[in-house]
């Protein structure tokens, strides 16, 4: 492994979301600050949209960690797998509230609403954080919206943060999603990193992993990595890890463009690393150079 070789204390580009390595893709408009501000609104209903690999789970975990640090202010309800029936959603909320549920379950909704109202009296805001929101069935989403319509003393019963994949046009026209759009107080889309952002991303994660000293990636390596990954965090991690391995195997002190090209060549899902008019034969040239 390259950790000792590059004097790193932890893997900097692990595929497992780790909030220690959190980096904003848009430093000019920090998403996390907007998230916290929206959650602190009495009618806060947030939707964060992102494609696969864009960092939804990492953003979700960072928010959860922040809210858990303020237990006297927030009553946190985390729904990581929302593909639930209406009763399943109520049971999941009841479990987070540590409610005893009778076998008959006829009063389940009443019990949940009563418990949520009790939290408001403390006072603590009930914040529901939902990951993979695109998997929630329409009927269950309608129930969630009904709960968010309830209020006590000008405080909404629930504040919601929904992390979801982009919806296709058909799904957008469904009644539940149209109702959802009317509730949203903040909607942000996770954007890919630009070239400068990729450099900042690499530097931040390497620094958190214990690196100090000269940059581990040359300017050319960053250029190639940006083009190959298109700035998508999951692909940046994958290519950065593989290129560090390539540099370690070659006994280099710095990752060069060749190491990133080799990583991209071994990864089917990435974009071409050359400009359009130079794509023909680039893999053959790369193999000759590597040989």
Secondary structure as the mmCIF struct_conf table of DSSP 4:
data_model
#
loop_
_struct_conf.conf_type_id
_struct_conf.id
_struct_conf.beg_label_comp_id
_struct_conf.beg_label_asym_id
_struct_conf.beg_label_seq_id
_struct_conf.end_label_comp_id
_struct_conf.end_label_asym_id
_struct_conf.end_label_seq_id
TURN_TY1_P TURN_TY1_P1 UNK A 3 UNK A 7
BEND BEND1 UNK A 9 UNK A 10
TURN_TY1_P TURN_TY1_P2 UNK A 12 UNK A 13
BEND BEND2 UNK A 15 UNK A 16
HELX_RH_3T_P HELX_RH_3T_P1 UNK A 19 UNK A 21
BEND BEND3 UNK A 25 UNK A 25
TURN_TY1_P TURN_TY1_P3 UNK A 27 UNK A 28
BEND BEND4 UNK A 29 UNK A 29
HELX_RH_AL_P HELX_RH_AL_P1 UNK A 31 UNK A 39
TURN_TY1_P TURN_TY1_P4 UNK A 40 UNK A 40
BEND BEND5 UNK A 41 UNK A 41
TURN_TY1_P TURN_TY1_P5 UNK A 42 UNK A 43
STRN STRN1 UNK A 45 UNK A 49
TURN_TY1_P TURN_TY1_P6 UNK A 52 UNK A 53
BEND BEND6 UNK A 54 UNK A 55
HELX_RH_AL_P HELX_RH_AL_P2 UNK A 56 UNK A 68
TURN_TY1_P TURN_TY1_P7 UNK A 69 UNK A 73
STRN STRN2 UNK A 74 UNK A 79
BEND BEND7 UNK A 80 UNK A 80
HELX_RH_AL_P HELX_RH_AL_P3 UNK A 86 UNK A 96
TURN_TY1_P TURN_TY1_P8 UNK A 97 UNK A 98
BEND BEND8 UNK A 103 UNK A 104
TURN_TY1_P TURN_TY1_P9 UNK A 106 UNK A 107
HELX_RH_AL_P HELX_RH_AL_P4 UNK A 108 UNK A 121
TURN_TY1_P TURN_TY1_P10 UNK A 122 UNK A 123
STRN STRN3 UNK A 125 UNK A 130
BEND BEND9 UNK A 131 UNK A 132
HELX_RH_3T_P HELX_RH_3T_P2 UNK A 133 UNK A 135
BEND BEND10 UNK A 136 UNK A 136
HELX_RH_AL_P HELX_RH_AL_P5 UNK A 138 UNK A 149
STRN STRN4 UNK A 151 UNK A 152
TURN_TY1_P TURN_TY1_P11 UNK A 153 UNK A 154
STRN STRN5 UNK A 155 UNK A 156
BEND BEND11 UNK A 157 UNK A 157
STRN STRN6 UNK A 159 UNK A 164
HELX_LH_PP_P HELX_LH_PP_P1 UNK A 165 UNK A 168
HELX_RH_AL_P HELX_RH_AL_P6 UNK A 169 UNK A 172
TURN_TY1_P TURN_TY1_P12 UNK A 173 UNK A 173
BEND BEND12 UNK A 174 UNK A 174
HELX_RH_AL_P HELX_RH_AL_P7 UNK A 175 UNK A 183
BEND BEND13 UNK A 185 UNK A 185
STRN STRN7 UNK A 186 UNK A 189
HELX_LH_PP_P HELX_LH_PP_P2 UNK A 190 UNK A 193
HELX_RH_AL_P HELX_RH_AL_P8 UNK A 195 UNK A 208
TURN_TY1_P TURN_TY1_P13 UNK A 209 UNK A 210
BEND BEND14 UNK A 213 UNK A 214
BEND BEND15 UNK A 216 UNK A 216
STRN STRN8 UNK A 217 UNK A 217
HELX_RH_AL_P HELX_RH_AL_P9 UNK A 219 UNK A 229
TURN_TY1_P TURN_TY1_P14 UNK A 230 UNK A 231
HELX_RH_AL_P HELX_RH_AL_P10 UNK A 233 UNK A 249
TURN_TY1_P TURN_TY1_P15 UNK A 250 UNK A 251
BEND BEND16 UNK A 253 UNK A 254
STRN STRN9 UNK A 255 UNK A 255
HELX_RH_AL_P HELX_RH_AL_P11 UNK A 257 UNK A 265
TURN_TY1_P TURN_TY1_P16 UNK A 266 UNK A 266
TURN_TY1_P TURN_TY1_P17 UNK A 268 UNK A 269
BEND BEND17 UNK A 270 UNK A 270
HELX_LH_PP_P HELX_LH_PP_P3 UNK A 271 UNK A 272
BEND BEND18 UNK A 273 UNK A 274
HELX_RH_3T_P HELX_RH_3T_P3 UNK A 276 UNK A 278
TURN_TY1_P TURN_TY1_P18 UNK A 280 UNK A 281
HELX_RH_AL_P HELX_RH_AL_P12 UNK A 282 UNK A 290
#
